[in-house]
Amino acid sequence: MDLDAVRTFVAVADAGQFQDAAAALSITQQAVSKRIAALEKDVQARLFTRTARGAQLTIDGQAFLPHARELLRVEARADASVRPGRRALRVDVHSRRIAPAVLLQDFHRAHPRIELDVVTLDADVHAATAAVEAGTIDATFHAVTVPARQLPGAIRTGRVIDEHHEILVGPRHALANARVVTPAQLAEHRIWMPGMAAGTEWAAYYDELAAAFGLTIDGVGPVFGNEALLAEIADSAQLATLAGERTRYLWPDSYDLRRIPVRNPAPVYPISLIWRDDNPHPALRSLRDHLGSRRVDTPGETTWMPTWAQHSAPMS
């Protein structure tokens, strides 16, 4: 069904005159007549009766009018769902409990009028970048492990999070009462991170971290979820796991788990925002500005990053 004809039908019904409807639509009266005639042919019913007073709806026209109005409302909603600036900004945070989700929530608090569609793609950096390139999402947060020249032409990145680590241990662990631990101290303990998927950027990061400091990072075992992981660590005197300092975990008070900063040097996981340079959504610029302003460097702090972190320049 021709929506321009439907729009013209509604305009005539509201105005009561073909001439007034033509003026409202900025078209000729002849064009109005042609559109109404085409619509009547399409629905196989007469919609208006011309009288000395103008155009009056027939019984069929009265029956069709509410449906015509709904067609135009649906058209407007469909247009708004995809038009930049009118649809929600769709951002992948990978997991709702880690630093990107925390920062995106901070952005929402600062810009409550910007509508967000927060998604969690089960994808590594390559698949998530492909989703950005395809337009499935507007932006994603990931560690960038390759040079810019190896990324698709329209893709841009900027490092927005330098995520420090904490070690998470139970109350019987040897490090439970430490205020700060060093990577050298961690070398003496088993770090359990089940489900580390080979080939992902986070697996590459922890492989290099383990090699740099002689750590034992054990990814063996089925993944039963965070709740099961935390319960195992709480009950163990040997197990520990690494978590980002802004990662949100919840556990019963009876677990008495300890989150201890890792410093001297502080391992840092570099997370970048990834977006298309030609994406016209106005909220994307606001998000980039917000994330750039929230990025904090700690002068004088000794940090460690993987060698490929040089591929992720800070957000300018």
C-alpha positions as CSV (number, residue, x, y, z in Angstrom):
1,M,0.0,0.0,0.0
2,D,1.3,3.4,-1.0
3,L,1.9,5.3,2.3
4,D,1.9,8.7,0.5
5,A,-1.6,7.9,-0.7
6,V,-2.6,6.9,2.9
7,R,-1.1,10.1,4.2
8,T,-3.0,12.1,1.6
9,F,-6.2,10.3,2.6
10,V,-5.8,11.2,6.2
11,A,-5.0,14.8,5.2
12,V,-8.2,15.1,3.2
13,A,-10.2,13.5,6.0
14,D,-8.8,16.0,8.5
15,A,-9.2,19.0,6.2
16,G,-12.5,18.1,4.6
17,Q,-11.3,19.7,1.3
18,F,-9.0,18.4,-1.4
19,Q,-7.6,21.9,-1.9
20,D,-6.8,22.4,1.8
21,A,-5.2,18.9,2.0
22,A,-3.1,19.8,-1.1
23,A,-1.9,23.0,0.6
24,A,-1.0,21.1,3.8
25,L,1.0,18.5,1.9
26,S,2.6,21.1,-0.5
27,I,1.4,19.3,-3.6
28,T,-1.2,20.2,-6.2
29,Q,-4.9,19.5,-5.9
30,Q,-4.6,17.3,-9.0
31,A,-1.9,15.2,-7.2
32,V,-4.3,14.8,-4.3
33,S,-7.1,13.5,-6.6
34,K,-4.7,11.1,-8.3
35,R,-3.5,9.7,-5.0
36,I,-7.0,9.2,-3.6
37,A,-8.1,7.5,-6.8
38,A,-5.2,5.2,-6.7
39,L,-5.9,4.3,-3.1
40,E,-9.5,3.7,-3.8
41,K,-8.5,1.4,-6.6
42,D,-6.1,-0.4,-4.3
43,V,-8.6,-1.0,-1.5
44,Q,-11.5,-1.5,-4.0
45,A,-13.8,0.9,-2.2
46,R,-14.9,4.4,-2.5
47,L,-13.5,6.5,0.4
48,F,-14.9,10.0,-0.2
49,T,-18.1,11.6,-1.5
50,R,-17.6,15.0,-3.1
51,T,-20.4,17.5,-2.0
52,A,-20.8,21.2,-2.1
53,R,-19.3,21.3,1.3
54,G,-16.2,19.4,0.2
55,A,-15.1,15.8,0.7
56,Q,-17.0,13.6,3.1
57,L,-16.0,10.2,4.2
58,T,-18.1,7.3,3.0
59,I,-18.9,4.4,5.3
60,D,-15.9,2.6,3.9
61,G,-13.8,5.7,4.4
62,Q,-14.9,5.9,8.0
63,A,-13.9,2.3,8.6
64,F,-10.5,2.8,6.9
65,L,-9.5,6.0,8.7
66,P,-8.4,4.6,12.1
67,H,-6.3,1.9,10.3
68,A,-4.8,4.6,8.0
69,R,-3.8,6.6,11.0
70,E,-2.2,3.5,12.6
71,L,-0.3,2.8,9.4
72,L,1.3,6.3,9.6
73,R,2.1,5.8,13.3
74,V,3.9,2.5,12.4
75,E,5.8,4.2,9.6
76,A,7.0,6.9,12.0
77,R,8.1,4.3,14.6
78,A,9.9,2.3,12.0
79,D,11.7,5.4,10.8
80,A,12.7,6.4,14.3
81,S,14.0,2.9,15.0
82,V,16.8,3.3,12.5
83,R,17.3,7.0,12.1
84,P,20.6,8.2,13.8
85,G,19.8,10.5,16.7
86,R,16.3,9.1,17.0
87,R,17.1,5.5,17.7
88,A,18.9,4.2,20.8
89,L,22.8,4.0,20.6
90,R,23.6,0.3,20.6
91,V,26.7,-0.5,22.5
92,D,28.2,-3.9,23.3
93,V,29.9,-4.2,26.8
94,H,30.6,-8.0,26.5
95,S,29.6,-8.5,30.1
96,R,27.4,-6.4,32.4
97,R,29.7,-7.0,35.4
98,I,33.0,-5.6,34.0
99,A,34.5,-2.2,33.6
100,P,32.9,-1.2,30.3
101,A,29.4,-1.7,31.7
102,V,30.4,0.4,34.7
103,L,31.6,3.2,32.6
104,L,28.6,3.0,30.3
105,Q,26.3,3.3,33.3
106,D,28.3,6.3,34.4
107,F,27.7,7.8,30.9
108,H,24.0,7.2,31.3
109,R,23.9,9.0,34.6
110,A,25.7,12.0,33.0
111,H,23.5,12.0,29.9
112,P,20.1,10.5,31.0
113,R,18.3,11.8,27.9
114,I,20.5,9.7,25.5
115,E,18.7,6.4,24.9
116,L,21.0,3.4,25.2
117,D,20.6,-0.2,24.0
118,V,23.2,-2.1,26.0
119,V,24.0,-5.6,24.6
120,T,26.4,-8.4,25.5
121,L,27.7,-10.1,22.5
122,D,29.4,-13.4,23.1
123,A,32.3,-12.5,20.9
124,D,36.0,-11.8,20.8
125,V,37.5,-8.6,19.4
126,H,37.4,-9.8,15.8
127,A,33.8,-10.8,15.8
128,A,32.7,-7.7,17.7
129,T,34.6,-5.5,15.3
130,A,32.9,-7.3,12.4
131,A,29.6,-6.5,14.1
132,V,30.5,-2.8,14.3
133,E,31.6,-2.8,10.6
134,A,28.3,-4.4,9.6
135,G,26.3,-1.9,11.6
136,T,24.8,-4.4,13.9
137,I,26.1,-2.3,16.8
138,D,27.3,1.2,17.0
139,A,30.3,0.5,19.3
140,T,32.0,-2.2,21.4
141,F,34.6,-2.4,24.1
142,H,37.6,-4.8,23.6
143,A,41.3,-5.0,23.8
144,V,42.8,-4.2,20.4
145,T,45.6,-6.6,19.6
146,V,46.4,-5.7,16.0
147,P,47.8,-2.5,14.4
148,A,45.3,0.0,12.9
149,R,46.4,-0.9,9.4
150,Q,45.0,-4.4,9.9
151,L,41.6,-3.2,10.9
152,P,38.8,-2.6,8.4
153,G,39.1,0.8,6.7
154,A,36.2,2.5,8.5
155,I,37.0,1.2,11.9
156,R,38.5,3.5,14.6
157,T,39.6,2.7,18.1
158,G,40.7,4.6,21.2
159,R,41.9,3.2,24.5
160,V,39.5,4.3,27.2
161,I,40.1,1.9,30.2
162,D,43.4,0.8,31.7
163,E,41.9,-1.8,34.0
164,H,44.1,-2.7,37.1
165,H,43.9,-6.1,38.6
166,E,42.9,-7.4,42.0
167,I,43.5,-10.9,43.3
168,L,40.4,-12.6,44.8
169,V,41.0,-15.1,47.6
170,G,39.1,-16.8,50.4
171,P,39.8,-16.2,54.2
172,R,42.1,-19.2,54.6
173,H,44.4,-18.3,51.7
174,A,48.0,-17.3,52.5
175,L,47.5,-13.8,51.0
176,A,44.1,-13.2,52.6
177,N,45.4,-10.5,55.0
178,A,47.7,-8.7,52.6
179,R,46.9,-5.1,51.8
180,V,48.7,-5.2,48.4
181,V,50.3,-8.1,46.5
182,T,53.0,-8.1,43.8
183,P,53.1,-10.2,40.7
184,A,56.2,-11.8,42.2
185,Q,54.1,-12.9,45.2
186,L,51.4,-14.3,42.9
187,A,54.0,-16.6,41.2
188,E,53.9,-18.8,44.3
189,H,50.1,-19.4,44.1
190,R,47.7,-21.1,41.7
191,I,45.4,-18.6,39.8
192,W,42.3,-20.4,38.7
193,M,40.4,-18.9,35.7
194,P,38.3,-21.7,34.2
195,G,36.9,-21.3,30.7
196,M,39.7,-19.1,29.2
197,A,38.9,-19.5,25.5
198,A,42.0,-20.0,23.3
199,G,42.5,-17.5,20.6
200,T,40.7,-14.6,22.3
201,E,42.4,-11.3,23.2
202,W,41.9,-12.0,26.9
203,A,43.7,-15.4,26.6
204,A,46.5,-13.7,24.8
205,Y,46.8,-11.1,27.6
206,Y,46.9,-13.7,30.4
207,D,49.4,-15.9,28.4
208,E,51.8,-13.0,28.2
209,L,51.2,-11.9,31.8
210,A,51.9,-15.4,33.0
211,A,55.1,-15.6,30.9
212,A,56.3,-12.2,32.1
213,F,56.0,-13.0,35.8
214,G,56.2,-16.8,36.0
215,L,52.5,-17.1,37.0
216,T,50.5,-20.3,37.0
217,I,47.2,-19.4,35.5
218,D,45.0,-22.5,35.3
219,G,42.1,-22.5,32.9
220,V,41.2,-26.1,33.3
221,G,37.7,-27.2,34.4
222,P,34.1,-26.7,33.3
223,V,32.5,-23.3,33.7
224,F,29.6,-23.3,36.1
225,G,29.3,-19.5,36.4
226,N,30.6,-16.8,38.7
227,E,28.6,-18.0,41.7
228,A,30.2,-21.5,41.6
229,L,33.7,-20.0,41.1
230,L,33.3,-17.7,44.1
231,A,32.0,-20.5,46.2
232,E,35.1,-22.7,45.3
233,I,37.5,-19.9,46.1
234,A,35.8,-19.0,49.4
235,D,36.2,-22.7,50.5
236,S,39.8,-23.1,49.3
237,A,43.1,-22.3,51.0
238,Q,45.0,-22.5,47.7
239,L,42.8,-21.1,44.9
240,A,42.8,-17.5,43.8
241,T,41.5,-15.7,40.7
242,L,42.2,-12.4,39.0
243,A,39.5,-9.7,38.5
244,G,39.4,-6.2,37.2
245,E,39.2,-3.6,39.9
246,R,35.9,-2.4,38.6
247,T,34.4,-5.8,38.0
248,R,31.2,-6.2,40.0
249,Y,30.9,-9.4,42.1
250,L,28.3,-10.3,44.7
251,W,28.7,-13.0,47.3
252,P,27.2,-14.0,50.7
253,D,28.9,-12.4,53.7
254,S,29.7,-15.9,55.0
255,Y,32.2,-16.3,52.1
256,D,34.4,-13.6,53.6
257,L,36.3,-13.1,50.2
258,R,39.1,-10.6,50.0
259,R,39.9,-8.4,47.0
260,I,43.5,-7.3,47.1
261,P,45.1,-4.8,44.6
262,V,48.0,-6.1,42.5
263,R,50.8,-3.5,42.3
264,N,54.6,-3.0,41.8
265,P,54.2,-3.3,38.9
266,A,50.4,-3.1,38.4
267,P,49.3,-5.3,35.5
268,V,46.9,-3.3,33.3
269,Y,44.4,-4.7,30.8
270,P,43.9,-2.1,28.0
271,I,40.3,-1.8,26.8
272,S,39.4,0.3,23.8
273,L,36.2,1.6,22.3
274,I,35.7,0.5,18.7
275,W,33.4,2.3,16.3
276,R,32.9,3.2,12.7
277,D,34.3,6.5,11.6
278,D,31.4,7.2,9.3
279,N,28.7,6.4,11.9
280,P,26.5,9.5,12.0
281,H,24.7,8.8,15.4
282,P,25.2,12.1,17.4
283,A,25.3,10.2,20.7
284,L,28.4,8.3,19.6
285,R,30.4,11.5,19.7
286,S,29.1,12.3,23.2
287,L,30.1,8.8,24.4
288,R,33.6,9.1,23.0
289,D,34.0,12.5,24.7
290,H,32.7,11.2,28.0
291,L,35.0,8.2,28.0
292,G,38.0,10.3,27.0
293,S,37.4,12.7,29.8
294,R,37.1,9.8,32.4
295,R,40.3,8.1,31.4
296,V,42.8,8.6,34.2
297,D,46.6,8.1,34.2
298,T,48.4,7.6,37.5
299,P,51.7,9.5,37.4
300,G,54.6,7.7,38.8
301,E,52.9,4.3,39.0
302,T,54.8,1.4,37.6
303,T,52.5,-0.6,35.3
304,W,52.8,-3.5,33.0
305,M,50.9,-4.0,29.7
306,P,51.3,-6.7,27.0
307,T,53.5,-5.9,24.1
308,W,50.4,-5.5,21.8
309,A,49.0,-2.7,23.9
310,Q,51.0,-0.3,21.7
311,H,48.4,-0.9,19.1
312,S,45.7,0.8,21.2
313,A,46.4,4.6,21.5
314,P,44.5,6.4,24.2
315,M,41.3,8.1,23.3
316,S,42.1,11.7,22.1
